[in-house]
Every structure is written in C-alpha cells, then in structure tokens.
Amino acid sequence: METLNLYIATCVLALLLTVGAWAAPSGVLLAPSEGRPVIQVPGASITVSLRQEASLSLVQGDSTYPLVPTWSTLDGDRAQATCALPANLPAGIYALRANLGKQADVHEGAVVVVEALPEALRLYVGAAPKGLPDADTRALWIQWSDEEAVAIALPAQGTIQAYEHRYGALPFTLEVGDYGLLFFDGQDSREARLGQLYPLRRALIAKTWTVAISTTPCANLPFRAQLTLFEDDPVQLLLSPTPLPEAFHEWSHTRFRPYPSVDAPLRVMPNRLLLPDEKP
C-alpha cells in the first residue's frame, strides 16, 4: 500500500501540481480552479466563471491556446464563459489564464484534458496533495487509470469559509463523462444554499450515476435537502465523513456510506456502483 500511495502521489505531481498550484484565487478567475479542475476531451466545451469578462486561454509550458468565449451573466454580476476546447488540443494538464488589460490571473492545473472520457472510476478520500494549504488536509481522489488521477479539495472541519474563499462556494458539481458528482455542505441550512441543490441535481439527471458528497457530517441534514437528494430526484449514493443515522436508510432510492478510503475505494462503472463493502 505504501507503494500505491507513493505511485498515486507521483501521478498527481505529474498531472496537477506545478509551481504556484493551489494558490488562493485573488483575481478575476473563479472557476475552474486548482482544487476544482474540470475534466474534458478536445473539442468539447468547458464553463468558466469570472468576476468580469476577460480574455481566456489555456497554458502548458511555452504553449498557449486561446479560447473563444460565449458570455452570459450570473447572479451577483459575475460573468460566465462557455468555451470550446481546440479540437487538436493535446491531452494533459493546463493552466487557465485570464487577461484583463495588463493584469493576468492564472489557475494552475485547472483544466484536465483527456483523449477519451473514462468509462470507470475509483473514488476515495485521502490526504491532499503536497502544496495544499495546511487547513485543507483531505481531498476526494478521482482515478480512472493507473497513471491518471485528480484531486478535489475538501475543507477540514471548521474551515468552510476559508475553503470557499479559496475555491468557490458550495454546492457545486463536477461531471466526468457519464457520471456526476454533487458536492455540498451537509450542515448548511441557509435557504439560498438549499435552493441551489435542486437545479444542480436536475442538471445531472441524465447521468448514468450521480454521487452526492457532503463535506461535513450529515446527522442534521436539513429536511429540504433530504427531499431534494433522496426523494424528488434521488441520487444513487451519498458519501459523508461519518456514518449516517439509521433513519436515513428509510429513503429507498439512495444508499449511504462513509467516505471510501484508498484501501476500499468506491468503483463507478457503467453498469454498477460497487461500494467498498461489496464484492465484485
């Protein structure tokens, strides 16, 4: 297992971390960011959120690939750009750069380009990559081959505000091919945040599998969130830092598990969600 951990860490260093990666966003770019990369294939579109419109490009080493955005406006006067990736874009890890006048804002490792979207995933929660701030000690690892993995930053206990300042607000979603991941704060009872869960869940309704990941224990999960995630359009699985009360298991369409580990990962396949405590 030490060999596996060393190998995964090596993969991530090669795939995600460059000088300055995981730095706190302070400029015009909001998402995707170092702790919330987007995974996509050449020719497909990605969505970029910014504080205001700017020129966008992908950067890898000495190569720069300009993006052509289609703009829309989000709540709070934020800007959103839909950008098609170049069809000939090589697979690899790219920095996202926004230029506004003479100022440039760069999110290292924000865009992961793969030759083909993965058909199977391994998901587990483990130690965050080196370079992540001390307060962010965990990450959800998404691995789709022996050589390819990315890490999604998770907040440590009591660090939600610092986490959201660094990576953006919860809830948010990540799409990986035919699979959807919905990240949320299970202790957040604010009406505005609860209201965001429903459209985010609906946006993933066509996915083969949708897994909800709570960044905090869900023992007191608001009832409205329970209805959204387990009744209206139920997700197939909810992962939380701690086991959930038995009462949760009365929801018949959703299964519940604590975070999977590197030794017992969740396996996501086209025809099955193989839980850590289940046999192949």
C-alpha positions as CSV (number, residue, x, y, z in Angstrom):
1,M,0.0,0.0,0.0
2,E,2.9,2.3,0.6
3,T,3.9,1.7,-3.0
4,L,0.4,2.6,-4.2
5,N,0.3,5.8,-2.1
6,L,3.7,6.8,-3.5
7,Y,2.6,6.0,-7.0
8,I,-0.6,8.0,-6.8
9,A,1.3,10.9,-5.3
10,T,3.7,10.7,-8.2
11,C,0.8,10.7,-10.7
12,V,-0.7,13.8,-9.1
13,L,2.5,15.7,-9.1
14,A,2.9,14.9,-12.7
15,L,-0.7,15.7,-13.5
16,L,-1.8,18.5,-11.3
17,L,0.9,20.3,-9.4
18,T,3.2,22.9,-10.9
19,V,4.9,25.9,-9.3
20,G,2.2,28.0,-7.7
21,A,-0.6,25.4,-7.9
22,W,-3.3,25.5,-5.3
23,A,-2.8,29.2,-4.7
24,A,-5.7,31.2,-3.4
25,P,-7.7,33.0,-6.1
26,S,-7.4,36.7,-5.8
27,G,-8.0,37.9,-9.3
28,V,-10.7,37.8,-11.9
29,L,-11.0,34.0,-12.3
30,L,-13.3,32.0,-10.1
31,A,-13.7,28.5,-11.5
32,P,-12.4,26.1,-12.5
33,S,-9.6,26.4,-10.0
34,E,-6.7,24.4,-8.7
35,G,-8.8,22.4,-6.2
36,R,-11.8,22.1,-8.6
37,P,-10.4,21.1,-12.0
38,V,-12.6,20.4,-15.0
39,I,-12.1,17.1,-16.9
40,Q,-12.9,17.2,-20.6
41,V,-11.9,16.0,-24.1
42,P,-10.6,18.1,-27.0
43,G,-13.4,19.8,-29.0
44,A,-15.8,19.8,-26.0
45,S,-16.9,22.9,-24.1
46,I,-16.0,24.0,-20.6
47,T,-17.6,26.7,-18.4
48,V,-15.5,29.4,-16.8
49,S,-16.8,31.7,-14.1
50,L,-15.2,35.1,-13.6
51,R,-15.7,38.3,-11.7
52,Q,-15.9,40.1,-15.0
53,E,-15.2,39.4,-18.7
54,A,-11.6,38.9,-19.8
55,S,-9.6,37.2,-22.5
56,L,-9.1,33.5,-21.8
57,S,-6.5,30.9,-22.7
58,L,-5.0,27.6,-21.7
59,V,-1.3,27.4,-21.0
60,Q,1.0,24.4,-20.8
61,G,4.7,25.1,-20.7
62,D,5.6,27.5,-23.5
63,S,2.4,26.8,-25.4
64,T,-0.7,29.0,-25.2
65,Y,-4.1,28.0,-26.6
66,P,-6.6,31.0,-26.9
67,L,-10.2,30.2,-26.0
68,V,-13.2,31.9,-27.7
69,P,-15.9,32.6,-25.1
70,T,-19.6,32.9,-25.4
71,W,-20.6,35.2,-22.5
72,S,-23.6,35.1,-20.1
73,T,-24.2,36.8,-16.7
74,L,-24.6,35.0,-13.4
75,D,-26.2,36.2,-10.1
76,G,-24.1,38.9,-8.5
77,D,-23.0,40.4,-11.8
78,R,-20.4,37.6,-12.3
79,A,-19.6,36.6,-15.8
80,Q,-19.8,33.1,-17.2
81,A,-18.0,32.0,-20.4
82,T,-18.7,28.8,-22.4
83,C,-15.6,27.9,-24.3
84,A,-15.0,25.1,-26.8
85,L,-11.6,23.5,-26.4
86,P,-9.5,23.3,-29.5
87,A,-10.1,20.1,-31.4
88,N,-6.4,19.4,-31.7
89,L,-5.6,20.1,-28.1
90,P,-3.1,17.5,-26.7
91,A,-4.1,15.6,-23.6
92,G,-2.6,16.9,-20.4
93,I,-2.9,19.4,-17.6
94,Y,-3.4,23.0,-18.4
95,A,-3.3,26.3,-16.5
96,L,-6.3,28.6,-17.2
97,R,-5.3,32.2,-17.7
98,A,-7.5,35.3,-17.8
99,N,-6.0,38.6,-19.1
100,L,-7.7,41.8,-18.2
101,G,-5.7,44.7,-19.6
102,K,-2.2,44.4,-18.3
103,Q,-3.2,42.1,-15.5
104,A,-3.2,38.3,-15.7
105,D,-4.8,35.8,-13.4
106,V,-3.7,32.2,-13.6
107,H,-5.2,29.0,-12.1
108,E,-2.6,26.2,-12.4
109,G,-3.9,22.7,-13.1
110,A,-7.5,23.9,-13.6
111,V,-8.2,22.1,-16.9
112,V,-7.5,18.4,-17.4
113,V,-7.8,17.2,-21.0
114,V,-8.1,13.5,-21.7
115,E,-8.1,11.7,-25.0
116,A,-11.4,10.0,-24.1
117,L,-13.7,10.4,-21.1
118,P,-13.2,7.5,-18.7
119,E,-15.7,4.6,-18.5
120,A,-14.8,3.6,-15.0
121,L,-13.6,5.5,-11.9
122,R,-12.2,4.8,-8.5
123,L,-13.2,7.3,-5.8
124,Y,-11.7,7.7,-2.4
125,V,-10.9,10.3,0.2
126,G,-7.3,10.6,1.3
127,A,-4.6,13.0,2.1
128,A,-4.4,16.1,0.0
129,P,-1.5,16.7,-2.4
130,K,1.6,18.5,-1.3
131,G,1.2,22.2,-1.8
132,L,-2.4,22.4,-0.5
133,P,-2.8,24.8,2.5
134,D,-2.5,23.3,5.9
135,A,-6.2,23.8,6.6
136,D,-7.2,21.7,3.6
137,T,-6.0,18.2,4.6
138,R,-8.3,16.0,2.6
139,A,-9.2,15.5,-1.0
140,L,-11.5,13.4,-3.0
141,W,-9.4,11.5,-5.4
142,I,-10.8,10.6,-8.8
143,Q,-8.7,7.9,-10.5
144,W,-9.5,6.5,-13.9
145,S,-6.3,4.6,-14.8
146,D,-3.1,3.6,-13.2
147,E,-1.5,6.7,-14.4
148,E,-4.2,9.3,-14.3
149,A,-5.9,10.9,-11.2
150,V,-7.1,14.3,-10.0
151,A,-7.8,15.5,-6.5
152,I,-10.8,17.7,-5.5
153,A,-10.1,19.8,-2.4
154,L,-12.3,19.1,0.7
155,P,-12.5,21.5,3.6
156,A,-11.1,20.5,7.0
157,Q,-13.5,20.8,10.0
158,G,-14.3,24.4,10.8
159,T,-12.6,25.8,7.6
160,I,-15.7,26.2,5.3
161,Q,-15.3,30.0,5.0
162,A,-11.6,29.8,4.2
163,Y,-12.2,26.9,1.8
164,E,-15.0,28.8,-0.1
165,H,-12.8,31.9,-0.3
166,R,-10.1,29.8,-1.9
167,Y,-12.0,27.5,-4.2
168,G,-15.5,28.9,-4.6
169,A,-18.8,28.4,-2.9
170,L,-20.6,25.1,-2.1
171,P,-22.6,23.4,-3.5
172,F,-21.0,22.7,-6.9
173,T,-20.9,19.8,-9.4
174,L,-18.3,18.0,-11.4
175,E,-19.1,15.9,-14.5
176,V,-16.8,13.1,-15.5
177,G,-18.2,11.6,-18.7
178,D,-21.4,9.8,-17.9
179,Y,-21.0,10.3,-14.1
180,G,-21.9,13.3,-12.0
181,L,-20.6,14.4,-8.6
182,L,-22.5,16.8,-6.4
183,F,-20.5,18.4,-3.5
184,F,-22.4,20.2,-0.7
185,D,-22.2,21.2,2.9
186,G,-24.4,18.9,4.9
187,Q,-24.6,21.3,7.8
188,D,-25.6,24.4,5.8
189,S,-29.2,25.3,6.4
190,R,-29.2,28.6,4.7
191,E,-32.2,28.9,2.4
192,A,-30.2,30.2,-0.5
193,R,-27.8,27.3,-0.4
194,L,-30.6,24.7,0.0
195,G,-32.3,26.3,-3.0
196,Q,-29.2,25.7,-5.2
197,L,-29.2,21.9,-4.6
198,Y,-32.3,21.3,-6.8
199,P,-31.1,22.9,-10.1
200,L,-27.7,21.4,-9.6
201,R,-29.2,17.9,-9.1
202,R,-31.5,18.4,-12.1
203,A,-28.6,19.3,-14.3
204,L,-27.1,15.8,-13.6
205,I,-30.4,13.9,-14.1
206,A,-29.2,12.4,-17.4
207,K,-26.0,10.9,-15.9
208,T,-25.8,7.2,-15.5
209,W,-24.8,7.6,-11.9
210,T,-24.8,10.6,-9.6
211,V,-23.0,10.6,-6.3
212,A,-23.5,13.3,-3.7
213,I,-20.6,14.1,-1.4
214,S,-21.1,16.0,1.8
215,T,-18.1,17.9,3.1
216,T,-19.4,17.8,6.6
217,P,-21.3,15.2,8.7
218,C,-25.0,14.9,7.7
219,A,-26.6,13.9,11.0
220,N,-28.6,17.2,11.0
221,L,-29.1,17.4,7.2
222,P,-32.0,19.8,6.6
223,F,-35.2,18.1,5.6
224,R,-35.4,20.1,2.4
225,A,-32.0,18.8,1.3
226,Q,-33.2,15.3,2.1
227,L,-36.2,15.7,-0.2
228,T,-34.1,17.1,-3.0
229,L,-31.4,14.4,-2.8
230,F,-33.3,11.4,-1.8
231,E,-36.9,11.8,-2.9
232,D,-37.6,14.4,-5.7
233,D,-34.7,13.2,-8.0
234,P,-32.8,10.8,-5.8
235,V,-29.1,10.4,-6.2
236,Q,-27.8,6.9,-6.2
237,L,-25.3,7.3,-3.4
238,L,-24.5,9.8,-0.6
239,L,-21.0,9.9,0.8
240,S,-20.3,11.7,4.1
241,P,-17.4,12.0,6.6
242,T,-19.2,9.9,9.2
243,P,-21.9,7.1,9.1
244,L,-25.4,8.4,8.9
245,P,-28.3,7.8,11.3
246,E,-30.3,4.7,10.7
247,A,-33.3,6.8,9.8
248,F,-31.7,7.9,6.6
249,H,-31.8,4.4,5.3
250,E,-35.6,4.6,5.1
251,W,-35.1,6.6,1.8
252,S,-35.4,3.7,-0.6
253,H,-33.7,5.1,-3.7
254,T,-30.4,6.3,-2.2
255,R,-27.7,4.3,-0.5
256,F,-25.4,5.9,2.2
257,R,-21.8,5.3,3.0
258,P,-19.0,7.0,4.9
259,Y,-16.1,8.3,2.8
260,P,-14.3,5.4,0.9
261,S,-10.6,5.0,1.5
262,V,-7.7,4.2,-0.8
263,D,-7.8,0.7,0.6
264,A,-11.5,0.3,-0.1
265,P,-12.5,2.7,-2.9
266,L,-15.9,3.3,-4.5
267,R,-15.8,1.9,-8.0
268,V,-18.0,3.6,-10.6
269,M,-18.7,1.5,-13.7
270,P,-21.3,1.8,-16.5
271,N,-23.5,-0.9,-15.1
272,R,-22.8,-0.8,-11.4
273,L,-21.7,1.3,-8.4
274,L,-19.5,-1.1,-6.5
275,L,-19.5,0.0,-2.9
276,P,-16.4,-0.5,-0.7
277,D,-18.2,-3.2,1.4
278,E,-19.5,-5.1,-1.6
279,K,-17.8,-7.9,-3.6
280,P,-17.3,-7.7,-7.3
